[in-house]
Amino acid sequence: MKLSKGFSIGVVFIFALPLHFAQSQAVEEPPASEVLQWSETKQVEFVRSAMVNLFPDKDGDRLGMLLVNRSALLIPILEARIEQELIDSSPSERFIEMASALMVYPGDEESLRAVARLVRLDDKRFSGLVDRTLDNALTFRNPFQTAYLGMGFGDVVSRQIGAWAAEAVHSPRMQRLWAETLLERYGRAPQDSDWETDELAVLLKPDDRLRKAIFDFAKEVRPRRN
């Protein structure tokens, strides 16, 4: 199953690119966004049916649309089903792999919360999903916002977030995104005292060079928001 990605104001859209042809005449499928008009009951039924059928390709865009925009409703269903599969006498590794990928696709707080539940069951197997969640977050939002939301989900998740951030901040783009998040959290550029108490900074222990880069980016961003 493949998921494509895209954006729209207010709602995140995942567009289906291919057109299907029948009898030499192109027929466009209904837009994936139509699933957002369904009742919650129908949305849940759709996801459960997709799980039973091992996530068929034809459902990929609609699943992506629902998971990004209805994550609080649907991600717990995926996570609970993964837990059931884990205790099965003959678990489907393919199902676990596909369901896990969908679970972290939105890259949001609900994704990290679900990962934390699985990490408590098997941290060696599922801790890598933290990185995948934060990587996916970059498609839809500032991943550092998601990172801070996940800091309270247990020591393993927090350490994995710290390890992800330690690699990410080598990039100027990611430094700017962290600066934007700190600016939103504190309402100003980070001060010396913030580096000693900020949850992520405590894990990263940024050196003077990185602190200055973050401070400079925060000063650059703030006037544009005033």
Secondary structure as GFF3:
##gff-version 3
##sequence-region A 1 226
A	DSSP	beta_strand	20	22	.	.	.	ID=ss1
A	DSSP	beta_strand	25	27	.	.	.	ID=ss2
A	DSSP	three_ten_helix	32	37	.	.	.	ID=ss3
A	DSSP	alpha_helix	40	52	.	.	.	ID=ss4
A	DSSP	three_ten_helix	57	59	.	.	.	ID=ss5
A	DSSP	alpha_helix	60	69	.	.	.	ID=ss6
A	DSSP	alpha_helix	71	86	.	.	.	ID=ss7
A	DSSP	alpha_helix	93	104	.	.	.	ID=ss8
A	DSSP	alpha_helix	109	121	.	.	.	ID=ss9
A	DSSP	alpha_helix	123	126	.	.	.	ID=ss10
A	DSSP	alpha_helix	128	140	.	.	.	ID=ss11
A	DSSP	alpha_helix	143	149	.	.	.	ID=ss12
A	DSSP	alpha_helix	155	168	.	.	.	ID=ss13
A	DSSP	alpha_helix	172	186	.	.	.	ID=ss14
A	DSSP	alpha_helix	192	197	.	.	.	ID=ss15
A	DSSP	alpha_helix	199	204	.	.	.	ID=ss16
A	DSSP	alpha_helix	208	225	.	.	.	ID=ss17
###
